[in-house]
Amino acid sequence: MNKTINRLKYIFIGIFLLSSASVLVYHATWVWPKDRCEKSGGAWAGKWMKCATVYPIETWTRRPRGTPPLNGQSADGPTADAPAKAAPAEADEAAPAAAPPTAAAPAASEKK
């Protein structure tokens, strides 16, 4: 019985150490770098585990702020006070009423 208790003790200690080490590795490789990146004002790219610098679109296009868009759409996109599109008609309203169920044909044994 004493060997069994010692074996279980070592198994549970091993599981505890393994899980503690895995939590530490997870925090060291994911959580702490993400926190440092967000505190410095960067954007965390989790797929690549890198801290990216956020650039305004004007930096890439070299267009000054306030320039109207080229395609004629509004610069800010849709607004909250714009009227919503009308909802399509309900399927129940557009569909005709179903015909009432008909009586079943007489069974073969009932035919004469």
N, C-alpha and C positions, 0 to 999 in steps of 0.2 A: 504494500500500500504506500509506503514511503517513497518508492521509486516513481510511482504514478503521480504523486503530488509534486515531486521535484520536476518530473517531465512536463506536467501541465504548467508549473510555475515558469519554466524556461520558455515554453511555447507562448504564454501570454506576455512575458517580458519581451520576447522577440517581435510579436505582433505590435506591441506598444511602441517599441523603438523604430520599427519599420514605418508605422503610420506617422509617428512624430517626425521622422526624417523626410517623409514624402510631403508633409505639410510645410516644413521648412524650405524644401526645394521649390515647391509651388510658389511660396511667398517671395523667395529670393529671385525667381526667374520671371514671375508674372506680376504679382501685386505691387511689390515695392518699386520696380521700374515704372509701372503705370502711374503710381502716385507721384513719383518724381517728375514724370513727363507732364502730367496735368498741372502740377504746382508751378512748373516753369512756363506754362502757357502753351505747351505743344498739344498735338493731337496724337493719341496713342493708336497705333495701327496694330491691333491684336493679331491679325493674320501673319504679319511679319515680325511681330514683337519689337517694333521700332517706334521711336518718338519722331513725329513729323512736324515740320514747321508749317503753320497755316499762312498761306499767302493770299491776299485779296486778288480777285479776278483781274483787277486793273493792272496788276504787276505783270501778268502773263499776256494780256491783250494789248497793253500800252494805250488803252483808251482812257481818257479822263473821266472822272466821276460825273454823273449827271448826263452823260451822252445818251440820247434816246436809242432804243434798240434798233437793229437793222431790219428786222422782219415786220415792223409795224405793230407789234404787240405792246401792251403796257409794260413799263419797266418793273413795276412791283408785282405783276401777276394779278390773279383774280382778287377782288376786294370783298370784304364781308358785306358791304351794302349793295353789291350787285345782285340783281334778281336771280333767283334760282331757276333752273330749267324746270319746265312743267313735267311732272311725273307721268310716265306712260299710263294708259288706261289699264285698269285692273283686268286680269284675265277673266274673272267671273262676269264682269259687266259686258265684255266684248263677246264672249262665247254664248251661243244660243242655249236655251234651256234643254236639258237632256230629256229624251223621250221616256215616258213611263215604261217600266218593264212589262214585257208581254208574257202571256201564259205559255208555259212550256208545251212543246208538241206532245201528243199522247204517246205513251210507251208502245213498243211493238206488241206486247201482250194484249193491249187494249184495242188494237186495230182488229177489224173483222173482215 
